[in-house]
Amino acid sequence: MANQAVASQVEFTDMDLSTLKRLERLPFGKPQMRLLFMGGLGYTFDGMDAGIIAFILAPVMVLWGLTNSQTGVLGSSLMVGYLFGAFSAGTLGDLIGRRAVMMYALAVYTVATLIAAFSMNWEFLFCSRVVAGVGIGAESAIIAPFLSEFVQSKFRGHFIGSLAGFFSFGFVFAALLGYFVVPSSSEGWRIVQIIAALPIVMLLWWRRSLPESPRWLMQRGRSAEAEQIVAKMEASFIRQGQSLPPFESVQIPALGARRAGTFFQNLAALWGPGMQRTTLMVWILWISITFSYYGFFTWIPTLLVKEGMTITKSFGYSIIIYLAQIPGYYSAAFISEKFDRKWTIVLYMLLGGVSAYFLSGARSDNLITLFGFCLSFFMNGTYAGIYAYTPELYPTAFRTTGMGVASSFGRIGGLCAPLIIGFTYAQIGFGGVFTITTIVLVTGALVVAILGMSTAGKSLEQIAVEEIGRSK
């Protein structure tokens, strides 16, 4: 019965169909740029807070005399929180609203990060970072599917890829703090966490200015509120002297996926008719890229120290590697609309695997930096594709559930990676670590190539109808 409910379709009311067409015809302009900046700042600080852990591992390892295994456990703290945060945000986002979850997530991670700065032992730091990870995981899982619902199909890939690109600025800021602040004093690792807690002030701005998703409101039977939000966006363009395309130019299916369900119905929907293949592909994709990404970025400063660099020098090389994230994200965002999200992800994962293969054999500082730069570039380009691709594949009724659960499942890879590297580095060495990365990235690329579907140029409603059609 549950699967039958998942596969069913409902006819849009005239009001909802009109609102969807009005939303889909909106050009890209000031309202979307404002949303891009609001969500992008959230991702920037998420990335900064997540990136900081890589730079505080080395000093606290010395401070508290941690073993490799203990350091690996501490490095995985954020992933433990991510797992629960992403799952909670996704499921709650479909039930209580995207906007509320986004604000609660910001509050949780900033407060927990501030508390972590005053840790007196590694166990307390671990627990604090887990809670911070809950907030970061929740925010990272909710922002992309939330804001994707405001943008018409021909801009959506660029928009969400660019939105995810804000993560890269956060990681670069983390690297700069790690280079300049962490080594500056014995308390440097505490200071950077206090800095990372400052974005709590964004709550005041979000509370006043962030609209709820019109698509979500319609799913909850609040069509009048959805229409008001779209009307406000239309008015913004009209004030700027822009004309809006006629309704006839917009194609929205008259039938949509089922109405919003309960917590358990939404979870069941992920494996309902038409969705099994998609969910299997998405989960493998998330776990492979997250394993590779967090294994690399959590350990790279410490691995460079173990290869003979000083802490300061290793952090300097890490900044160069982190800077590769920016062109990685935005190059993928640029090509994903023309090349399609599916094939952009496949291309970048394969090239990431090649980079990891060459990195596994690199021995000089310059070669390690070069291939580390390339690996960083392609893994972050993959993330730009994933953050745009995953929300598109699920209907509005359980879109954030699909995104949140996939992101949560992927964090198992992020959780395992620092532990596996911490336990096995002594046996497999620097080269072995990145040979594993090669295998994981290539496997993920093949799964997407075989099981993924194309989404570029299609409205969210059209994609949902095609997904249901695959079960018939």
N, C-alpha and C positions, 0 to 999 in steps of 0.2 A: 504493500500500500504506500509506504514511504517513497519508493522509487517511482511509482506511478504519479505521485504528487509532484515529484521533482521534474518529471518529464513533461508535465502538463503546461499548456500555454493559456494565457488570458488575453482578452481583447482590451486594448487601451481605451479608456473613456475619451470622448472627443476633447475634453479639456486637457487631459494628460498628453494625448497625441499632439495637440497644438503646442503645448509647452515644450515637449521634446523637440519638435521641429524648430521652434523659435530658438531653443538652446543650441541645437545643432547648426543653425545657420549663422550664428554669431561669428564675426571675423575675429582675428587675433588682435587684441589691443590692450588698452590700459587696464581693464578689469582683470584679464588673465595675467598680465604682467604683475599686477599687485598680488594676486594669489601665488604666482611663482616666487615672488620675493618673500612672502610670508612663510610659505612652506619651505622654501630654500634655506632661510635662516634657521628653521628648525633642524633641517638636515645638516647644516654647517656645524651647529653645536653638538648634534648627535655624533658626527664624525670626529669632532675634536675630543669629545669625552671618551669615545671608543678608542681613538688613537693614542691617548695619553697613557693607557695601560702599558703599551710597548716600551715607553720611556721611563716609567717608574719601576719596571721590573728589575733592571740592572742595579740601581741604587738600593732598593729595599732587599734585594738578594744579598748584597754585601752587608747592609745594616743589620739584618736579622739572621744572617748566616744560613740562608735557605739552600736546600738541595735542589738539583735539577727538577726532581719530581714535585717538590713543593712550589717551585717557581712555575712549573707547568700548570699546577692546580690553580694558582693565583691568576695566571694568564687566561685561564678558562672561566674566571668568575663572571665576566661580562656575558659570556655565551650562555651560562646557566640562567641569568636574568633575562637575556634576549629570548630564550626559548619560551619562558612563561609570559613575558611581556608581549611578544608578537602574537601568540595564541590568544591571549586575553583581548588584545586590541582588535584583532580581526573579528572574533565572535561578538564582542560588545559593539563594535562599529556598526554591525548590521542590526543590532537590537536597540541601542540607545542613541545612536547617531555618531557620525564621523567627527563632528566638531568637538563634542564633549570629550571623547576619548583622546583626541589630539591635545587638548589642554591639560587633562589629568596626567597624561604621559610626561609632558614637559615639567610639571610640578614635581613628580616623583623623582625623575632623574637628577634634577638640579639640587633638590634637598639632600638626596642620598650622596651625591658627589661632594657636597660641602661637608657632610658628616665624615666621609671617607678621608678627608684631608687631616682629620685629627686622630687617625688610627694609631694605637700604641703597640700593636702586634699584627702579624700578617693574617691571623685568623679574623680579626675585626675588619681589616682592610678587605679581605675576601668577602665577608658578609655584606659590607657596605657597597662594594662594587657589584655584587649580585643584584641588590635592590636598584642601583643605578641602571644596571642592565635591563631590568624590567621596564623602566621608563623609556630608555633608548630603544629597546626592541619594540615597544608599543608604538612609539612615535614613528619609527622607520617603517613599520608595517601599515600604518593608517594614512600617512600623508599622500603617498602616490595614488592609491585607489580613490581616495577622497577627491583630490584635485583633478584626477583624470575625468571625473564626471562633469566637469565644467567646460571641457574643451572639445571642439568638433573634430571629426575623424582625421581630416587632412593635416591638422596641427598636433595631434595628440602624441605622436612619437617624438617629435622635436621637443614638445613641452615637457613630457615626463622624463625624457632623457636629460634635458637641461636641468630639470628639478633635481634629479638624482645626482647630477654633477656637483651640486652644492656640498655633497659629502666630501668631495675632494678638497675643497677649501678648508673644511674642518680638520682633515688629516694633515694638511700642510701646516695649519696653525699649530696643531699638536706637535709636529716635528720641529717647528721653530721654538715652541716652548720647551721641548725636550732638549734642544741644542743650547738655547740661551739661558733658560731658567733652572732646569733640573741640575746641571753641574755647577751652578753659581754658588750654591750653599748646601749644607747638609739638610736643610729644610725645603730644598727646591721642589722635591716631589710632592710636598704638601701644598706649596704655593700654586702649582699648576692646576691642582684640583679645585682650589678656591676660585681661580680664574674661570674654570670650566663651569662653575655654578652660577655665574653672573646672568645668563640668559633668562633667569626666572622672571625678569622684568618684562619679557615679551608677553607674558600672560595678560597683562593689562591691555596691550594692543590687540591680541587675538580675541579677547573677550568682547571688545567693542566693535571690531571690524570684520571678523571672520564669519562668512555666511555658512549655513548648512547646505549640504548637497541637495539641489532640486530633485535629482533622480531618487535619492533616498527618501525624501519627503513624500514623493508620489507613491513609493512602495508602502509607506506607512499610512496612506490615506489622507495625507495633508497636502492635497493638490493646490489649494488656494495659496498656501505659504510658498510652495514651489513656484507658482506663477508670479508671485510678487518679487521673488529674487531674480527671476529671469527678466521681468519687466524693468527692474532697477538696472540690470546690466545693459539692456537695450537702450535705456534712457541715457546711459553714459556715452554710448556710441553716437546717439543722435545729437547730444550736446556738442560733440566734437565735429559735427557736420558730416558724419558718415551715414550712408544709406545702407539699409539691410536688404539682403537678397529676398526674393519672394518665396513663399512657402513651397511653390511648385518645384523649386530647385533642390529641395531637401527630401531625401528618401529615408523614411523610417517605417519599418514593418508595422502593420496594424496590430499584429499579435506580438506579445512579449513573453518572456519567461515568467514563471509563476510568481505570485505575490510573496511578500516577505513571510518567512516561517519562524519557528521557535529555534532555540539554541540547538537542539538535537536534530531538528529537520534540516537546518542549514549545514550541519556537519554531514548528515547523510547525503545531502545534495552533492557534495564533492565527489562521491562515488556513484551517483545515480546515472541513469541512462544518458549517454552522450558525453559524460564527464570523466569516465574512468581513464580513458586514454590520456586526456588532458592532465588530470591530477597526477597520474603516474609520471608523466614526462616532467611536469613542473616540480614535483618533489625531488626527483633525481637531479634535475638542473640546479635547484637551490642547494642541495647537500654537497654537490660536487664543487660549485663555485665558492661556497662558504668555507668548506674545508680548505681549499687552496688559498683563499684570500686571507683568512685569519691565521692559518698556520704560517703564512709568509710574513704578514705585517706584525703579528704579535712577537715573533721570534727574531726578525731580521736584525735589530740593533744588538741583541744579546748574542746571536750567532756570529756577527761580525767581530764582537769583542772576543769570542772564543777562537776566532780565526787569527787573532793577534792584534787587532786594532785597539786603540784606547777608546774609552767610552765617548769622549768628545769627538774623536774622528769618526767613530761608527755612527754617531748621531748626525754628523755632517753628511756622510754618505747616504744616510736614511732620508735626509731632506731632499736630496736629488731624486731618490727613488719615489718619494711621496709626491714630488712635483709632477711626476709622470701621470698622476691620477687626473689632473685637470684636462690635458689634451685627450686622454683616454676616454673620459666621460663624454666630452663635447664632440669628439670625432664620431663616436658611435651615435650620439643624438642626431648629428647632422645627416648621417647616411641611412638611419633606420627607417625613415619614411619612404625613401626610394628603393632601398635594398631589402626592405621588410625586416621587422623585428626578429623573426625566426632566423633568417640567414645572417643577420648581423651578429646574433649571439653565437651561431655556429662558427663563423669566421673568427671572431675574437677569441673564442675558447681554444680553437685549434692553434692560432698564433700564440696564445698564452702558453699552450703546451709546448710548442717549439722553443719559446723563450726559457721555460723552466728546464727543458732538456739541456740547452747550452749553459744555463746557469749551474746545472749540476756538475759540469766539468770545468767551470771557471776557477782559476786559482789566484790570479792577480787582483788587486783592488779595483783597477780600472775595468776589467772584464766583469767582475761581480757587479759593479755599479751599472755597466752598460746593459747586461742581460736582466738585472734586477729592475732597471728602468723600463725595459720592454715588457717584462712580466707584469709590472704594475700598470703600465699603459693598457694592456689587453684585458687584464682582469677587471679593471674599472670600467672599460668600455663594455664588457660583458654585463656588468651591473646596470649600466645605463639602459641596456636592452631589456634586462630582466624586470626592472622596476616599471618599464612601460608595458612589457608583454604580459606579465602575470595578471594584473587587474583586468586587462582586456578579455582574458579567456573565461572569466566568470560573470554570470548575469548580476545585475544590480542587487537582486534579492539576497545573494550570498557572496558578493564581490569581496568585501573586506574579510569575510570568513575564509574564502579561498586564498587571498593574499596572506593573511595572518597565519593560517595553519601551514602554508607552504614555507613562509619565512621561518616559522617556529621549527618546522621539521628540518629545514636547512641548518638551523643553529646546532643541530646534533653534530654536523660536520665541523662547525666552528668550535664546538665544545671539545670534540675529539682531537682536532688538529694540534693544539698546543700540548695536550697530554701525550699524544703519540710522539711528537717531536722531542718533548722533554725526556720521555722514557727511552727513545731509540737513537737519539743523536750520537751517543757514545758508541753504538754498534754500527750504524750505517753512515755516519759522518755527514758533512755538508752536502756532498754530491747525492747521497742517498735520499736526503730530505726532499730535494727538488726532482729527483727521478719519480718519487711518489706523486708529486704535484703534477708532473707531466701526464702520468697515467690517468689521474682523476679528471683533469681538464679534458683530455681527448675523449674519455668515456662519456662525459656530460655532453660534449658537442655531438657525438654520434646519436645519442638518445633524442636530442632536440631535432636533429636532421630527419630522423625516422618517424617520430611521433608528433612533432609540432605541426601547427596549422598557421597559415598566413593571416595577418590581421590588418595590415596597412591599408588605409583608405576606406575602412568599413566603420560604420557607427557601432557603438557598444551594443545597441539593440539588434543590429544585423548579425554581429558575431554570436550573440546569445542564441538567436534562431538557428544559425548554422550548426552550433554545438548540439542543440537538441536534435537537429536533423540527422546527425551522425549516428544516432541510436536507432534509426528507423530503417 
